[in-house]
Amino acid sequence: MEGQLAEFLGGSALELGASHGALGHGHWRYGKDEDGIGWLVLDREDASVNTISDTVLRELDAHLDRIEFNLPRVLVLRSSKARGFAMGADIDALAEMEAEATETLLTEAHRVLDRLEGLSCPTVAVVHGAALGAGFELTLACDYRIAIEGASFGLPEVRLGLHPGLGGTRRLPELIEPTAAMQMMLTGSTAHTKKARDLGIADLVVQERHVRAAVAAIRDGEVEQRGRGLMARAFALSSARTLAATRMRRETEKAAPSKHYPAPHALIDIWEKHGNDPDAMQKAEIASFAQLLQTETSGNLIRAFFLRRTLKNAGGARDDIARVHVVGAGAMGAEIAAWAAMQGKHVTVSDPDEEALGGMIRRAAEICKDEHKDALETRDTLDRLMPDPGEYGVAQADLVIEAGPEKPELKAEIFEGLARRMKPGAILATNTSSLQLADFLEHVPDKARFAGLHFFNPVPKVPLIEVVSHDATGAETRERLLSFCTAIDRLPVAVTDYPGFLVNRALMPYLLEALLMMDEGIAKERIDKAAKEFGMPMGPVTLADQVGLDICLDVAESLSKSLQTGIAEIPALLREKVEAGDLGRKTGRGFYDWSDGTPKPDTSESTGEDLTDRLILPLLNACATCLREGVVGTADEADAAMIFATGFAPFRGGPLHYAGTRGHDAIRARLDEFAAAHGPRFKPDAYWRDVKPT
């Protein structure tokens, strides 16, 4: 990318100290070429991606002084980073700011972007990769946006408990159809190249080699600037906005209740009240953003952002695993293989069922489409993904991942067969979700190079991977696997060999308690609603159906055999469903009927605290046990794992963080209360007594 950028900029025109008056100033470089085009290039120092900080905007302001003094015929903004235009605001700085300081900073930032917007020459943002959050808002202050194939635009601030704060609430509804703009901001969704063009975000979509010609066309007046469309003019009427806002509130409340997620509701209020008054909209946006930043929801969602970043950095820079062989082309194996191939790994896959291998290729193509890969990227992915019924790829693989059925005898047989063919130094990893690694040590080629890579279903949607070490796993093996996970754009958490590892160990008491409550006659819809009211993405009964009741039973039986306490008895109705072949969504029927799609949610009144605590506290207790027994290294890692593997209410900051805010003494007292009423499975872990919340 950097070489291409230098080439289309005209060689050395922007190199520091070069001709044509080029100017380097911190995070920006500016120069005017012989055609009168000004190139203002963002290149944050000491960073692999661009983010928009106070310093970046102050330096932009300084460059605008010079640009206004000697206007180019057209001003082009773009990034020199290979990974994209800009990834949003500097969250580290925002997280520490008080409301008054935030308002002051945003007011100054708006002044700079207003100044850019007001330049008397045409301004063009050329976007490759992602323009997100404040990065997108920077492009919205330009007259035109040129998207290079593969570019994407989004305002994901709601995921941090915020809404856009650099003018996005005003400029995006002015640029595109207002309800489409609001939908993007309310959901934090991303518009990839084609959608960005269709919505009107991108004026032109070109390949990199045609950027200069596209800029020249704008310079020469050959590209018409978009005006406010008919729908935008219609929503200038307050009555039209009120009608639309009422509908938005109703739909938003379903997905993001206002008591948990105030930001999208605040955004709707701002747009409804001030949608036809840019100055009032700007002031309201700044004040609302500053207030939202101080909320507990925003603090916890920013915490989740930092937890994600910590896991992404866990693997370090090393990635020496280029070739992967996957044993098993079932649902999990196929998705693991496809995802790794899409991320640049050369992958071979073996399975005795040739139809499964064919299905794997079809699934890989579907994943590429879902991930917005173009035809060339899809072709490259499929070129790297090779069905290998003869298992010839085993001898070349740096990593072999076993993804066969959860049958100990079969896995042992697979491991023994692999031992004869794997190359020296290769790692063998199992994707088991319920079996302990220690039971297979006599069957593997090298104990030090044997570990677990526990992916979650569906692989493209669930970013977490548990990297499981047994007592003999080598430190180098663990580090290589952590690096492999980050290299394929997943979030690794290191755990030890323990029944259920971390996530399933914590999740199973939650699921089993739900089924025991059903045994008591409590309606499954009420149980699911109790969990959703707490903030879980779906209820435990629905989740069990989604995972597969046979898998739930396997994990529950494995944990029951291995653990003496802390796990409920397996409800008879779970066994009955499995024996009847009603395994959940995959068979069309489990506890719910899935034949007509997703079951309808319960719309009855609130369920009450008792139901919620009976579900959530066993999960918290299991997380505490895992932390105390060293299954996971830190409370932060436990919180991250549960957020990114299960969707545990992210606005609560993770299960152990939530327990800390509620108070360990209060958690312990509530568990004691349930233990007296329902039995020893609720016995409080010693963690609540011995560890004080931080």
C-alpha positions in Angstrom: 0.0 0.0 0.0 2.7 2.5 0.9 4.5 1.9 -2.4 1.2 2.3 -4.4 0.5 5.5 -2.4 3.9 7.0 -3.2 3.4 6.1 -6.9 0.0 7.7 -7.3 1.1 10.8 -5.3 3.8 11.4 -7.9 6.9 9.8 -6.4 8.6 12.1 -4.0 6.2 15.0 -4.0 5.2 14.3 -0.4 8.5 13.1 1.0 9.8 15.4 3.8 12.0 18.1 2.4 11.0 17.4 -1.2 10.0 19.9 -3.8 6.6 21.5 -4.5 6.5 22.9 -1.0 6.0 19.6 0.8 5.5 19.9 4.5 5.8 17.2 7.2 4.3 18.0 10.5 4.0 15.3 13.0 1.1 13.0 12.1 0.4 14.7 8.7 2.3 15.3 5.5 1.2 17.9 3.0 2.3 18.8 -0.5 0.9 20.3 -3.7 1.8 18.6 -7.0 2.4 20.0 -10.4 -1.3 19.7 -11.3 -2.4 21.9 -8.4 -3.7 19.0 -6.3 -3.0 19.2 -2.6 -2.3 15.9 -0.9 -2.8 15.8 2.9 -1.8 12.4 4.2 -2.5 11.1 7.7 0.3 8.9 9.1 0.2 8.6 12.9 3.6 8.3 14.3 4.6 5.1 16.1 1.3 3.4 15.3 0.2 0.8 12.8 -3.2 2.3 12.3 -4.5 5.8 12.3 -6.7 7.1 15.1 -8.1 10.6 15.5 -6.7 12.3 18.6 -6.6 15.8 19.9 -3.0 16.1 18.6 -4.0 14.9 15.2 -6.8 17.5 14.9 -4.6 20.3 16.2 -2.0 19.5 13.6 -4.7 19.4 10.9 -5.7 22.9 12.1 -2.1 24.0 11.6 -2.1 22.6 8.1 -5.3 24.3 7.2 -3.6 27.7 8.0 -1.1 27.0 5.2 -3.7 25.5 2.8 -6.0 28.5 3.2 -3.1 30.8 2.4 -2.3 29.0 -0.8 -5.4 27.0 -1.9 -4.9 24.0 -4.1 -7.3 23.4 -7.0 -8.5 20.4 -5.0 -7.5 19.1 -1.6 -7.2 15.3 -1.1 -7.1 13.6 2.3 -6.0 10.1 2.6 -4.0 7.6 4.8 -0.6 6.2 4.3 -1.4 3.2 6.6 -1.8 -0.1 4.8 -4.6 -1.2 7.2 -7.0 1.6 6.3 -8.0 5.3 6.5 -8.6 5.7 10.3 -10.1 3.5 13.0 -11.8 6.1 15.1 -11.0 8.2 18.1 -8.2 7.7 20.6 -10.2 5.6 23.2 -7.3 5.7 25.7 -7.6 9.5 25.9 -11.4 9.5 26.0 -11.6 7.0 28.8 -9.9 9.3 31.2 -11.8 12.5 30.5 -14.3 14.3 32.6 -17.5 15.7 31.1 -16.4 19.4 31.1 -13.0 18.6 29.5 -14.8 16.4 26.9 -17.1 19.2 26.0 -14.2 21.6 25.6 -12.2 19.1 23.5 -15.2 18.3 21.2 -16.0 22.0 20.7 -12.5 22.6 19.5 -12.6 19.5 17.3 -15.8 20.6 15.7 -14.3 24.0 14.9 -11.4 22.2 13.0 -13.8 20.0 11.0 -16.1 22.9 10.3 -13.0 24.8 9.0 -12.2 21.8 6.7 -15.8 21.7 5.5 -15.7 25.4 4.8 -12.7 25.5 2.5 -13.4 27.2 -0.8 -11.7 24.5 -2.8 -13.2 21.1 -3.4 -12.2 18.6 -0.7 -11.9 14.8 -1.3 -11.4 11.9 1.1 -9.9 8.9 -0.5 -10.6 5.9 1.6 -9.0 2.4 1.5 -9.8 -0.1 4.2 -11.9 1.1 7.1 -13.0 4.6 7.9 -14.7 4.2 11.3 -16.0 6.5 14.0 -14.1 9.8 14.0 -12.2 8.6 10.9 -15.5 8.4 9.0 -16.6 11.8 10.5 -13.4 13.3 9.1 -14.4 12.2 5.6 -17.9 13.5 6.1 -16.4 17.0 6.5 -15.1 16.7 2.9 -17.2 17.5 -0.2 -16.5 14.1 -1.9 -15.6 10.5 -0.9 -13.7 8.2 -3.2 -13.8 4.6 -2.0 -11.2 2.1 -3.2 -12.5 -1.4 -3.7 -12.8 -3.0 -0.3 -13.3 0.2 1.6 -15.9 0.4 4.5 -17.5 3.1 6.5 -19.1 3.0 9.9 -20.0 4.9 13.1 -19.8 2.2 15.8 -19.8 4.4 18.8 -22.9 2.8 20.3 -20.7 -0.2 21.0 -18.9 2.0 23.4 -22.1 3.4 25.0 -21.8 6.6 23.0 -23.0 8.1 19.7 -21.0 10.0 17.1 -19.3 13.1 18.6 -17.5 14.8 15.7 -20.4 15.9 13.7 -21.6 12.6 12.4 -25.1 12.9 13.9 -25.6 16.0 11.7 -23.5 15.3 8.6 -24.5 11.7 7.8 -28.3 12.4 7.8 -27.6 15.4 5.6 -25.6 13.3 3.2 -27.8 10.2 2.8 -31.4 9.2 3.5 -31.9 10.2 7.1 -33.5 7.0 8.4 -30.7 5.0 6.7 -28.2 7.3 8.5 -29.9 6.8 11.8 -30.0 3.0 11.3 -26.2 3.0 10.8 -25.6 5.0 13.9 -28.1 3.2 16.1 -26.8 -0.2 15.2 -23.1 0.6 14.7 -23.3 -1.2 11.4 -20.7 -0.9 8.6 -21.4 0.0 5.0 -18.9 -1.9 2.7 -18.0 -0.6 -0.8 -21.2 -1.5 -2.7 -23.5 -0.5 0.0 -21.6 2.7 0.6 -22.0 3.6 -3.0 -25.7 2.7 -3.0 -26.4 4.7 0.1 -24.6 7.7 -1.3 -21.7 7.7 1.1 -19.2 7.1 -1.6 -19.4 9.3 -4.7 -17.0 7.1 -6.7 -15.7 3.6 -6.3 -12.4 2.9 -8.1 -9.4 0.7 -8.0 -6.2 2.1 -6.5 -4.6 2.8 -9.9 -7.5 5.0 -10.9 -7.5 7.3 -7.9 -5.5 10.1 -9.5 -7.9 10.1 -12.5 -10.9 10.2 -10.2 -9.4 13.2 -8.3 -8.7 15.0 -11.6 -12.3 14.4 -12.6 -13.5 16.1 -9.4 -11.0 18.9 -9.9 -12.3 19.5 -13.4 -15.9 19.6 -12.3 -16.9 16.3 -14.0 -18.4 14.8 -10.8 -21.5 16.3 -9.4 -21.6 16.9 -5.7 -24.6 15.2 -4.0 -27.3 17.5 -2.6 -29.9 16.8 0.0 -32.3 14.2 -1.4 -36.1 14.3 -1.3 -36.2 12.2 1.9 -33.8 14.5 3.7 -35.9 17.5 2.8 -39.0 15.7 4.0 -37.5 15.1 7.4 -36.8 18.8 7.8 -40.4 18.8 9.1 -40.5 18.1 12.8 -43.7 16.1 12.4 -42.0 13.6 10.1 -39.1 13.2 12.4 -41.4 12.6 15.4 -43.2 9.9 13.5 -40.0 8.2 12.5 -38.4 8.7 15.9 -41.3 6.9 17.6 -40.8 3.9 15.4 -37.0 4.0 16.0 -37.5 4.1 19.8 -39.8 1.1 19.6 -37.4 -1.0 17.5 -34.3 0.2 19.4 -35.9 -0.7 22.8 -36.2 -4.4 21.6 -32.5 -4.7 20.8 -31.0 -2.2 23.2 -33.2 -1.4 26.2 -32.8 2.2 27.3 -32.1 1.2 31.0 -29.0 -0.7 29.8 -28.0 1.3 26.6 -28.9 5.0 26.9 -26.8 6.1 23.9 -29.0 5.1 20.9 -32.0 6.6 22.7 -30.2 9.9 23.3 -29.3 9.9 19.6 -32.9 9.6 18.6 -33.9 12.4 21.0 -31.2 14.7 19.4 -32.3 14.0 15.9 -36.0 14.4 16.6 -35.5 17.7 18.4 -32.8 19.3 16.3 -32.7 17.5 13.0 -33.3 20.6 10.9 -31.1 23.0 12.9 -27.4 22.2 12.3 -26.1 24.5 15.0 -28.5 23.2 17.7 -27.7 19.6 16.6 -24.0 20.3 17.0 -24.3 21.7 20.5 -26.7 18.9 21.5 -24.4 16.2 20.1 -21.4 17.6 22.1 -23.3 17.9 25.4 -24.9 14.4 25.0 -21.6 12.7 24.1 -19.9 14.2 27.2 -22.7 13.0 29.5 -22.8 9.5 28.0 -19.0 9.2 28.4 -19.5 9.4 32.2 -22.2 6.6 32.4 -21.5 3.2 33.9 -22.6 1.6 30.6 -20.0 3.5 28.6 -17.3 2.8 31.2 -18.0 -0.9 31.0 -18.2 -1.0 27.2 -14.9 0.8 27.0 -13.6 -1.7 29.4 -14.7 -4.5 27.0 -12.9 -2.6 24.2 -9.7 -2.6 26.2 -10.2 -6.3 27.1 -10.5 -7.1 23.4 -7.3 -5.2 22.7 -5.4 -7.0 25.5 -6.4 -10.4 24.1 -5.4 -9.3 20.5 -2.0 -8.4 21.8 -1.6 -11.6 23.8 0.0 -13.5 20.9 2.8 -11.1 20.2 4.4 -10.6 16.8 5.6 -14.1 16.2 3.6 -16.2 13.7 5.5 -19.1 12.2 2.6 -21.3 11.4 2.0 -21.1 7.7 0.5 -24.5 6.9 -2.4 -26.0 8.8 -4.1 -29.4 8.5 -7.6 -29.9 9.9 -8.8 -33.4 10.7 -12.6 -33.4 10.3 -14.8 -31.5 7.9 -17.9 -31.4 10.0 -19.5 -28.1 11.0 -16.6 -27.0 13.3 -13.8 -28.4 11.3 -15.1 -26.9 8.1 -15.4 -23.4 9.6 -12.0 -23.5 11.3 -10.4 -24.5 8.0 -12.3 -21.9 6.0 -11.5 -19.1 8.5 -7.8 -19.9 8.6 -7.6 -20.0 4.8 -9.4 -16.7 4.6 -6.8 -15.2 6.9 -3.9 -16.3 4.7 -3.0 -19.8 5.9 -2.6 -22.7 3.6 -5.0 -25.3 4.8 -5.6 -29.0 4.0 -8.6 -30.9 5.4 -9.1 -34.6 5.7 -12.4 -36.5 6.4 -13.5 -40.0 5.3 -16.8 -38.4 4.1 -16.1 -36.8 0.7 -19.5 -35.1 0.8 -18.4 -33.3 4.0 -15.3 -32.1 2.1 -17.5 -30.7 -0.7 -19.7 -29.1 1.9 -16.6 -27.5 3.4 -15.8 -25.7 0.2 -19.4 -24.4 -0.2 -19.3 -23.2 3.4 -16.0 -21.4 2.8 -17.5 -19.5 -0.1 -20.5 -18.6 2.1 -18.2 -17.3 4.9 -16.2 -15.2 2.3 -19.5 -13.6 1.2 -20.6 -12.9 4.7 -17.3 -11.3 5.4 -17.6 -9.0 2.3 -14.7 -10.6 0.4 -14.7 -9.7 -3.2 -14.3 -12.3 -6.1 -10.5 -12.1 -6.0 -10.2 -12.5 -2.3 -12.7 -15.4 -2.3 -10.8 -17.1 -5.1 -7.5 -16.7 -3.2 -9.2 -18.2 0.0 -10.5 -21.2 -1.9 -7.1 -21.7 -3.6 -5.5 -22.0 -0.1 -8.1 -24.5 1.1 -7.5 -28.0 -0.1 -9.7 -31.1 0.5 -7.2 -33.8 1.4 -8.8 -37.2 1.9 -5.4 -38.9 1.6 -4.1 -36.7 4.5 -1.0 -35.8 2.5 -1.0 -32.3 4.1 -0.2 -33.8 7.5 3.5 -34.2 6.8 3.8 -30.5 5.7 1.7 -28.9 8.4 3.1 -26.7 11.1 -0.1 -27.1 13.0 -2.6 -30.0 12.9 -6.0 -29.3 14.4 -8.2 -32.3 15.3 -11.9 -31.5 15.0 -13.5 -34.9 15.1 -16.5 -36.1 17.2 -16.3 -35.9 21.0 -15.6 -39.6 21.4 -12.4 -40.4 23.4 -11.6 -43.6 21.6 -11.9 -42.0 18.2 -9.7 -39.1 19.2 -7.1 -41.4 20.6 -7.0 -43.4 17.4 -6.7 -40.1 15.3 -3.8 -38.9 17.5 -1.9 -42.2 17.1 -2.3 -42.1 13.4 -1.1 -38.5 13.2 2.0 -39.4 15.4 3.4 -41.4 12.6 3.2 -38.7 9.9 3.6 -35.3 11.6 6.9 -33.5 10.9 9.3 -32.7 13.8 8.4 -29.5 15.5 4.8 -29.5 14.4 2.0 -28.8 17.0 -1.0 -31.0 17.5 -4.1 -29.3 18.9 -7.5 -30.6 19.6 -10.7 -28.7 19.4 -12.4 -30.7 22.1 -14.9 -28.8 24.2 -15.4 -31.2 27.0 -12.7 -33.8 27.2 -9.5 -33.3 29.2 -6.2 -33.3 27.4 -4.4 -35.3 30.1 -6.4 -38.3 29.1 -4.7 -38.4 25.7 -1.0 -37.9 26.5 -0.1 -41.5 25.8 -1.5 -41.2 22.3 0.1 -38.0 21.0 3.5 -37.7 19.2 5.0 -35.1 21.5 3.5 -34.1 24.8 5.2 -30.7 24.8 3.7 -29.9 21.4 0.2 -31.0 22.3 -2.5 -28.5 23.4 -6.1 -27.5 22.9 -7.5 -24.9 20.5 -11.1 -24.6 21.6 -13.0 -22.7 18.9 -16.6 -21.7 19.5 -19.6 -22.2 17.2 -20.1 -20.4 14.8 -16.4 -19.8 14.2 -16.8 -16.7 12.0 -19.1 -15.0 14.6 -17.5 -15.9 17.9 -14.0 -14.4 18.1 -12.7 -16.2 21.2 -10.4 -19.2 21.2 -9.4 -21.0 24.4 -5.7 -22.0 24.2 -5.6 -25.0 26.5 -2.3 -26.2 28.2 -1.9 -29.4 30.1 1.0 -29.9 32.6 3.4 -31.0 29.9 2.6 -28.4 27.3 5.7 -26.4 26.4 5.8 -22.7 26.9 6.9 -22.3 23.2 3.9 -24.3 22.0 1.6 -22.1 24.0 3.1 -18.9 22.7 3.0 -20.1 19.1 -0.6 -21.0 19.4 -1.5 -17.6 21.0 0.3 -15.9 18.0 -1.5 -18.2 15.6 -4.9 -17.1 17.0 -4.1 -13.4 16.7 -2.8 -14.0 13.2 -6.1 -15.4 12.1 -7.9 -12.4 13.7 -9.2 -14.3 16.8 -9.0 -13.5 20.5 -7.0 -16.0 22.5 -7.2 -16.6 26.2 -4.8 -19.0 27.8 -6.5 -21.6 30.1 -5.4 -24.8 31.8 -6.6 -28.4 31.3 -9.7 -28.5 33.6 -13.2 -29.9 33.2 -14.9 -27.7 30.7 -11.9 -25.4 30.6 -13.2 -21.9 31.5 -16.2 -21.0 29.3 -18.1 -24.3 29.3 -17.3 -24.7 33.0 -18.9 -21.4 33.7 -21.7 -21.6 31.1 -23.0 -25.1 32.0 -24.3 -24.3 35.5 -26.3 -21.4 33.9 -27.8 -23.7 31.3 -28.6 -26.5 33.7 -30.2 -24.2 36.2 -32.5 -23.0 33.5 -33.5 -26.6 32.7 -34.1 -27.3 36.4 -36.3 -24.3 36.6 -38.3 -25.7 33.7 -38.6 -29.0 35.7 -40.2 -26.9 38.5 -42.8 -25.7 36.1 -41.4 -22.3 35.2 -42.1 -21.4 31.6 -39.1 -21.5 29.3 -40.1 -18.1 27.9 -40.0 -16.5 31.4 -36.6 -18.0 32.0 -35.2 -16.7 28.8 -36.7 -13.3 29.4 -35.1 -13.1 32.9 -31.7 -13.6 31.3 -32.4 -11.1 28.5 -33.5 -8.5 31.1 -30.2 -8.9 32.7 -28.5 -8.2 29.4 -27.7 -11.6 27.9 -28.0 -11.7 24.1 -30.3 -14.6 24.3 -31.9 -16.7 27.0 -30.3 -20.0 28.3 -33.0 -22.2 26.9 -32.7 -20.7 23.4 -28.9 -20.9 23.8 -29.1 -24.6 24.6 -31.2 -25.1 21.4 -28.7 -23.1 19.4 -25.7 -25.0 20.7 -27.4 -28.4 20.3 -28.9 -30.4 23.1 -26.7 -33.4 22.4 -23.6 -31.2 22.8 -25.0 -29.7 26.1 -25.6 -33.2 27.4 -22.1 -34.4 26.4 -20.5 -31.4 28.2 -22.8 -31.8 31.2 -22.0 -35.5 31.6 -18.3 -34.8 31.3 -18.4 -32.1 34.0 -20.6 -34.2 36.3 -18.0 -37.0 36.1 -15.1 -34.7 36.8 -16.5 -32.2 39.3 -17.6 -33.0 42.8 -19.4 -29.7 43.5 -20.7 -26.7 41.8 -22.6 -28.5 39.0 -26.3 -29.3 39.0 -27.7 -32.7 38.4 -28.6 -33.3 34.7 -32.3 -32.7 34.2 -34.2 -35.7 32.9 -35.9 -33.6 30.3 -32.5 -32.9 28.6 -31.9 -36.6 28.2 -35.4 -37.1 27.0 -35.0 -34.5 24.3 -31.7 -36.0 23.1 -33.1 -39.6 23.1 -36.1 -38.4 21.0 -33.7 -36.8 18.5 -35.0 -33.2 19.2 -31.5 -31.6 19.4 -32.4 -28.0 19.0 -32.2 -25.7 16.0 -30.2 -28.1 13.8 -33.0 -30.6 13.9 -35.9 -28.1 13.8 -37.1 -28.8 17.3 -35.6 -28.8 20.8 -37.2 -27.0 23.7 -38.5 -24.6 21.1 -40.0 -25.2 17.6 -37.5 -23.9 15.1 -39.3 -25.0 12.0 -40.6 -21.5 11.2 -37.4 -19.7 12.1 -36.4 -18.1 15.4 -39.0 -18.5 18.2 -40.9 -15.4 19.1 -39.7 -13.7 22.3 -41.8 -13.4 25.5 -43.6 -10.1 25.7 -45.0 -10.5 29.2 -44.1 -8.4 32.3 -40.7 -8.3 34.0 -39.7 -11.6 35.6 -38.2 -10.4 38.9 -34.8 -10.6 40.5 -35.1 -14.2 41.9 -35.2 -15.8 38.4 -32.3 -13.7 37.2 -30.1 -14.4 40.2 -30.8 -18.1 40.0 -29.4 -18.1 36.5 -26.6 -15.6 36.8 -25.1 -16.4 40.2 -24.1 -20.0 39.3 -22.1 -18.6 36.3 -20.4 -16.0 38.5 -19.6 -18.7 41.1 -18.0 -20.9 38.4 -15.9 -18.1 37.1 -14.7 -17.4 40.7 -13.8 -21.1 41.1 -11.8 -21.1 37.8 -9.9 -18.0 38.8 -9.1 -19.2 42.3 -7.9 -22.6 40.9 -5.7 -21.0 38.3 -7.7 -22.2 35.2 -7.5 -18.6 33.9 -4.7 -16.2 34.9 -6.6 -13.0 35.8 -10.1 -11.7 36.4 -9.8 -9.6 33.3 -9.1 -12.6 31.2 -12.1 -14.4 32.7 -14.3 -11.4 32.0 -13.0 -11.1 28.4 -13.5 -14.8 27.7 -17.1 -14.7 28.9 -18.0 -11.5 27.0 -16.5 -12.6 23.7 -17.4 -16.3 23.8 -20.9 -16.1 25.3 -22.0 -12.4 24.9 -22.2 -12.0 28.7 -23.9 -8.6 29.1 -20.9 -6.4 27.9 -22.4 -3.2 29.5 -21.8 -4.9 32.9 -18.0 -5.3 32.2 -17.8 -9.1 32.6 -19.0 -11.5 35.3 -16.3 -10.8 37.9 -16.3 -7.1 37.3 -20.1 -7.1 37.8 -19.7 -9.2 41.0 -17.2 -6.6 42.2 -19.6 -3.7 41.6 -22.3 -5.6 43.4 -20.0 -6.6 46.2 -18.5 -10.0 47.1 -20.2 -10.1 50.4 -23.6 -9.5 48.7 -22.8 -12.2 46.2 -21.9 -14.7 48.9 -25.0 -13.9 51.0 -27.2 -14.4 48.0 -25.6 -17.7 47.1 -26.0 -18.9 50.7 -29.7 -18.0 50.5 -30.1 -20.1 47.3 -28.0 -23.0 48.7 -30.5 -23.2 51.6 -33.4 -23.1 49.3 -32.2 -25.3 46.4 -29.2 -27.3 47.5 -25.4 -27.4 47.6 -24.8 -26.6 43.9 -25.2 -22.9 45.1 -22.5 -23.2 47.7 -20.4 -20.0 47.5 -16.8 -20.4 46.4 -14.1 -19.4 48.8 -13.1 -16.6 46.4 -16.0 -14.4 47.6 -14.8 -14.6 51.1 -11.0 -14.4 50.5 -10.8 -11.8 47.7 -11.9 -8.2 48.0 -13.2 -6.5 44.9 -10.9 -3.9 43.3 
